[in-house]
Amino acid sequence: YILFERIMFLAIDPSRVKNNYCRPLTDSSFKYSLNELLSISNSEDRLMRILQSISAHGDKYSALNILPITSKGSIEFRHHQGTTEPLELINWINIIFAIKNISIKFDIIDLINRYDNGEVIELVQEVFAGTSLGSLTFQQIGNIHLLMRAGANDVKEIIHMGELS
């Protein structure tokens, strides 16, 4: 998700990018807590420790709100401004499914390697095929490179924090 979060914001109203009710996870301190979550060992109380960490560090108004997992067993994507247009809703739902599907299909290291090998546009088009983000205009391609670089740097930082600890 962190690798593609900034790109997901391209699919919604620009006013949502700096909106207090859907703050990008990549702009919060939560990404620094991810190392703690990822390093919790496989023990009997692992799930409880993960949930406690989410409760302590999560942000209700994050674009990806994971706090409801502790009470409802779900997460909340708060990016979208809301609409009653069926095609817009379907597009947004498909973008969320694209993130789910890519997380099942690839390990994060594989995705970072593809980014490092210069497959930026191809990767975005593959991940978001069939959505508004899967058919980029020439003008958006420059933005995609910048947004992916920022996402890749965030992911690498989280990975390296784990290695350092």
N, C-alpha and C positions, 0 to 999 in steps of 0.2 A: 504493500500500500504506500509506504513512504517514498519508494522510487517513483511512483506515478501520481502522487497527491497533487502536485502543482499542475500537472497536465489535466487532471480531472476538473480543476477549476476553470479550464478553458470552455467547458461544456455548459457552464451556467452563467447567470447574469453577473457581469463584472463587479457589481456592487457587493456581491457576497464574499469577494476575496478578502477584504479587510473588515468584514462584518463581525461584531462582537458575539454573535450567536453561532458562528461556524468558523472559529479560528483554526487556521491550518495547524495540523499536528506538528508539522515541520517547523513552525514558528514558536512552538511551546517547549517547555523544559521536559515534557513527557518523553521525548525521544531519548533523553539521557537516562530515564528510568527503565527503558527497554532492556538495557544491558542487565539490570538487576532481574527483570522478569525472565530473560533468556538463560540466566545462569542458575536459576533455582533447580536444584538437583532432583532427580527422580526419587522421591521419598513418599511415604504415606501421606504426609501433609502438604505435598507439592501444590495441589489445586488450591488449598486454603491459603497458602503463602502467596500464590499468584493473585488470587482475589483480593487479599489484603493489600498487596502492592498496588493493584489497580485502584482500589478505593482510596488509598493514600495519595496517589500521584495523578489520577485521572482528572479530566476537566469536562464537566457537563457540556460546556459550549465549544468543545473541540469539534472540528469538521467531522472527524471520526470519533464519536463518543463511545468509548468502551465501558463506561460505568454501568450501563444497564445489564451487562453480563453478570454482575454480582447479584442483581435482584430479579431480573426477567429472563436471563439466559440468552440475551440478544445484544446486538450492537446497533448503533444509530448513525446513519450517514446524514449529516446536517447541512451539507453543501448547498443543496438545491433550494431555490427561492420559493418553490411551490408553484403549482400550476393546475389547471383543470384540462389542459390540452392532452388528449390521449397519446399522440405521437411523441410529444416531449417527455411524458412520463415513461413511455416504453423505452425511449432512448436512454434516459437516466438509469432505469432499472437494468438495462443491458450493459451500461458502463460499470455498474456495481458488480454484475455477474462476471464481467470481463476480468475484474480484479480478483474475484474468487477463483475463476477458472485458471488464470495464469499462476496463482499461488499453488494450485494443485498440480499443474503441469510442469512447473520449473522450480528449482531451488533458487534462492536469492543469489547465490554465487554464480549460477548459470546466467541469470539475468544481468548481473554486473559484468560478467565476462563478455556477454554480447554487447553491452554498452561500451566497454573498453575496446572491443574490436571494431567499433565504428558503426554498429548496426542500429543506430538510434531510431531513424525514421522507420526502418523495417520492423523493429521491435514494437514501436508504438502502433503501427498499422496492423501488426499481427495481434497484439493484445486487444485492441479496440475495434477490430473488424466488425462491420455491421452497425457501428454507432457513428455519431457525428465526429468523434475523435479519430475514427479509422480512415477518414478521407480528408487528409490535410490539404489546405491550400498552400500555394507557394509562399505566401506571406507568413503563414503560421510555422513553416518549417524552421526558420531562424529561432523563433520562440521555443520550439520544441527542444532544440539542442541546448539552449540555456536552462530550461526547466528540468530536462533530464540530467544535465550536469549537476545541478543543485541537489536533485533527488539522489543521484548516485553518490555524491559527496556525503550526504546525510547517512546513507546506508553504510558506506565504507567507514564512516566515523563510529557508528554503532558497533560494527563488527570489530574494529580495532580497539574500542574501549573494552570489549569482552576479552580480547587477546591480551591487553595490558593488565587486566585484573587477574 
